[in-house]
Amino acid sequence: MNIYIKPNISLHVILVTILIAGTIFLSSCSKNEHTIFEINIPPAIPGSNLLLNADFSTWDSAYTLPQNWQMRQIYQNTDVFTHSANGLSMKSNSEGEHILFQTINVQPNTFYKVSTTIKYDISNHIAGGVYVFNTATRMLLGKYEKADSKGEALFEFLFNSGIANNVSIEIGFPDGMSGSFDCGPVQVVQQNYEPHITKTGFSDYLNQKAALSFSADQLDSSISLLCDYINGVLQSVIRGYDLFAGELPELQTLLINRNEYIYLPYYLSVPDSASVAYCQRSSLSLQEILTNEFNIPTRAIHLQDDTQTGFHQFLEYWNPFQEKWIVIDPYFSFRYRNEDGTFLSGGDLQNETAPWDKIAPFGQYAFSTLIEELQEMWHNKAYFVTGASYTLSYPFQ
């Protein structure tokens, strides 16, 4: 498979080019049979904000910095940070870091939501925003940033703590600042994910058509059904026939005003778009559905060669019952499974060199079933990269 995928493909570029609505559908089953779905949207776990002095209302005796917050600024100039009516003002036109941060304790492998409203005026391409780092490793866990623009926005994103026991919540400009921030109170709260129907027309349609049950013992098999369906739809578009007998127009109507769907509508409307780099197309489509319709977090996984060029893409999703990420590969229609029957996560898989003896196939619409192709991919793997996307990975309700 001569597929080359750059892992840093910009969602913003794709957003500009994709303006076509598309489709989806699944096979028969009555909605009333699936009482496992929760209609109510699960809120963030109460107990609230993990930050101290989150509204910047209390400052030190010299009024140089808000209490409980620290700064990193290249010239140690505290004049960059001042109190404002909203909470915190930052102004500078200088090189280097301009960061205000607070370290908080977190539970490993747990989801959190960060949010704050910022008025910003940034006069060049150097970005500023809100960032979360693993304090020990300085691994970036999440961010929301702006550059070369002016306005007011809710800076909000979710992150998974991974192996971290504490993280650094950072506000400002990592690589130089030319402009200003006026930041309101910042909130960091634990986020609980339970699979449920989002009660859109699309999700209701899927629930009526699909034999899905997101219970503890059927979550993984239901996601396999969704994956197999997506493969069937994409391949019907590529090959020029409809495997599902005329459903496409109705499904186009269901998705036509769903702006959160970036990829799937385009792939289903333009045959050539689905046939090129199919592994990427099928993975992104499954991510969109799991995130938007069923409140299931996802992350993309890229295999890269020694030049850090991606040549295969698949994904992992969050299983809240097992409290772990689980890998699924739509291109081959299989997972990776241990001898005890448990499925592997990306973390389990990243150091494997010959995992083809652990594959667990499913479905009937695999794009490829060639074990030699899989073996070649793993022989060529130099890097195993897991990435979370702001628009694809974590559901927002």
N, C-alpha and C positions, 0 to 999 in steps of 0.2 A: 504494500500500500504506500504509494508515494504521496503522502499527505504531510504538509508542513504548516504548522499552526504557531504563530507567534503568541505566547501566553499573555502578552500585555495588550491584546487587542482592545481598543477603546470602545466602551459602550456608547460614548457620546458620538463617535463617528458612525456607529451602526444606527443610532437613533436618527441621525440626519438622513440616512439613506433608506430607512425602512418606513414606508408609509402605507403598506397594504394590509388589509385585514385578512384573517384566515380561519382555520377550522379545527374542530375536534369532536370525538364521539367514542362511546364504548358499547359493548354488547350487553344483551338484555338482562335486566333484573329489576324488581320493583323497589322503589324508594322505601316503602314501608317495611321492608325486610331488614333495614339497616339502622336499628336503633342505637348502635354503638356510637354514631356521630353525635358530637355535642354541638348544639346550635349556638349556644352562648359563647361569645368570644372570651378566651381566658385572659384575664388582666395580668399586669405585672404583680408579682408577689408583694403583698403589703409589708410594711416594715420599712419601706421607703428608702429615702436617700442615704447613700453610703458616704457622701461627702460631708465634711464639717465646714461650717461657715460657707455654705454653698451659694449664698446670695451676696457674699463679699461685704456684709454689713459691719463687721468688726475688723478693725485694723490695729496694727501694732502701735506702741506708744508714740513713735516718731511719724506715724501715718505714712510709712513708706511702702508697706505691703499688707495685704489682708491676712489676718491670722489664719493659721493652718495651711497656708499656701507658701510655696517657695518659688524662686525665680532662677532662670538661666538666661543671662543677658551678657553679650560679649564684653561690654564695658562696665558691667555691674552697675548700670544706671537705673536706679529705682524710679527715676522721674518718668520712665516709660509707662508705669502703672499708677493710675490715680482712681479715686473713687468717683462714681458718676451716679446719676439718678437711677439708672437701670441696675447698677452694681459695680462694674469694672470697666474702666476706659484704658485702652492701650494706644499710644501714638508714637511713631518713630519713623525715621528715614535713615536707616543704617544697615550695615552688613551683619551677618551672624545671627545667632539664636535670639529670639525674643519670646520666651516661654514662661508662663506661670503654671505651676503644677502642684498636684497633691497625690500622695501615695495612699492607696486604700487596700485593705485586705479583701480578698475574694475567695470563693470556693473554687477549686479546680474543676475544669470541664463543665462550666456553668455559663448560662447566657445572661447578659446584662444589656440594658438599654441606657444610652447616654443622650441627653437632650439639653439644649439651651438655645435661646434666641439671641442673635448677634446682628447689630447694625454694623456694616462693614463698608469701607472705602479703600480699595486696594488699587494702586496706580500702576502696577506692572504685573508681569507674569509670575512673580514669586508668590507662591500660595501660602495662605494662613488658614487655620481652622482649629478643630478639636481632634485630639489624638489619644489613643490608648496604647501603652506599651507594657509588655511583661517587664517588670522592674529588674529582674535578675538577668534576663537575656537580651533586653532591649528589642525583642521581637515586636513588630507592629501588629496589634490585634484588631485595630479598627480606626477609621478616620472619617471626617467630613470636612472638606476644605473649599475655599473659594480663591480665585485669582483674577486680577485685571478687571474688576467689576465693582459696582456700588449698589447697595440695597440693604434689605433686612430679610433674614431667613431663619427658619428653625433648623439648627444644626443637630440632626438626630441620626443615630445609627445604633446597631446592635453588634455585640462581639461575644465570642466564646472565649472563656479564660484559659482553655487548654490546660497546660501543666502549672500555670501560675498560681501562687498563693497570695501575691499582691501585685497590683498594677499601678501605673502612673497615669493619671488623668491630666492631660496637658492642653493648654489653650495658648494660641499665639502663632508665631512664625518660625519654623525651624531653620530657614536658610536666608534670612534677611527680611527686613520689613520696610515697606514704603506705603504708609497709609495709616488707617486707624481701625480699631475694633471697639464697639461698645457692647459689652456682654452682660446679659441678664443672669439670673440664678441658674446654676448648673445642677442637673439631676442625674444620678446613677442609681438605677434600681435593678433588682434581679428580675429576669423575665422567664416566665414559665410557658413551655410549649406543650400543648396537647393536640394531637391531630383532630381536626374538625372541619366541617363544611363551612365555607365562608358565606353561604347563602346568596351567591350571585346566580344569575340565570345559568351560567356555564356550569357552576358546581352542582346545581340542582339537576341539570341535564345529565352530568356524569353519574350522579348518584342514582338516577332513575335507570340508566343504561348499564351500569357496571356492577359486577359481583364483587364489591369492595367491602371490607370490614377492617377498620383501623383499631382493632383490639390488640392486646399484647401478643397473642399467638397468631394474628393474621396480618399485622402491619406489613411485614416484609413481603409476604405473598401478594398482597394487594398492590404494592408498589411494583412488583414484577408484572402484574396484569397491566398496569398503566404503561409501563415501559414497553411491553410487547405491543400494546395498542398503538403507541406513538410510532414505533418502528413500522408497523403495518401502514399507517397513514402516510408517513414520509415516503416510504417506498412505493406506495400507490401513486403518489405525485411524480416521483422520479420516472416511473415506468409508464406513466400515461394512462393508468386505469384506476378506478375507484374500488378498493377492496370492500368498501362498506356501503355500496349500492346507493349512491345519490345523496348521502348525508352532508356533503360539503357545503352546499348553499345555506342550509339551516345553521350549520356551525359557524360559517362566516358571519352570519347575522349575530350570533351569540357573542362573538369576539370583536365585532367591528368597533365598538366604543371602549374597549378595554386597553387603555393606553399603557398599562403595566406589562402587557405582552409585547415584547420587542422582537423576538425571534420567530416564534412558531407561526404567526400569521404570514410572515414573509416567506418562510420555507414552504408553506403549503400553497402559496400562490405562484411561486416562481420555481419551476422544476429544477433548473440548473443550480439554484441556491442550496438545495437539499442534497444534491449528488456530490458536490465538492466538499471535502473534509467532513464526511458523513458522521464520523465519531463526534465531532464538535457539535454538529447540528442536532443530533439526537440527544446528546447530553444537555445542551442548553434548553431544548424544548421540554425535557423531563423536569429540569430544575424549575422552569417557569410554572409548570402545572403544580408541582408539589408545594412550592412557596405560595403561590397566589390562591390556590383553591383549597388546600388541605393543611395549611399552617405548619408545614414541615420544613425546617431549615435544611439547606443544601450547601455543598462546597464543590467547586471544580477541582479536578486533579489532572495534571499534565505530566506526561512522560517527555523528557527532553534529552537531546543528544549532547555530546561534549561541547558543542557550540552554543548550548542553551536554546536551541531551536526546538519547539514542540512538534512532536509527530504523532501523538495520540492523546485523546482527551476522554475522560469519563467523570464520574462524580461519586460523592458520598452524601448520605442523608442522615439526619439525626433520628435515632430511635429512642424516644423518651422512656420506654419501658425497660430497655437495657442500659440506658444512659450512656450510649456510645454512638459513634459514627459508623455507618455501614456502607461499604463500597458496592456500586452496581455499574456494570459496563454495558450500555445499550448497544454498542457496535457489535459486540459478540453475543449479547444476551446471556450474560452469566454474572455470577458473583464469585467470590473466593471464600472457601469454607474450610475450617479446621476439621480434624478427625472427629472431634466431639460434636460436630454439627453447627457450631457457632460461626457466624459470618465475620470476615475480617474488615477492619477499618483501614483508612489510608495510613494511619500510624503503624498498624500491624504490617501493612504491605510494603512500606517504603524501603525496607532493607532486604526484601526478598530478591533473589536472583533468578529463581526458576519456579515461579508460582503456578505454572500450568497444571501441576498435579493436584491443585486445590480448587480448580474451577468447578462451579455448580451451575450448569446450563438451565435455562427456562425458556418458555414461549416457543413460537413458531416463526417469528419474523426477524431472526438474527440477520444482520447485514453480511456478516462473514462467520463461517464456522471452521476456518482453516487454522489448525493448531500451529502449523509452521509459521503463519503470519504472527500469531501471538508470541511465539518463541523468539522470532526475529526482533520484535519490539522490545522485549525484555533484555535481549542481548545487547541492543543498541542504547538501552537506558543509561544515561549518566546522571540525570537529575530527576527527582520525584518531587513535584511542586504542587502544594495544596493552596488554593486561593479562595477567599471569600469576596463576593461582589456586593456592593451596597444595594443594587437594585434586584439582584437575583437570589442572594443567599438566605436572608433572614426576613421572615414575614413581619409586616407591621400591621397592627390593629389598634 
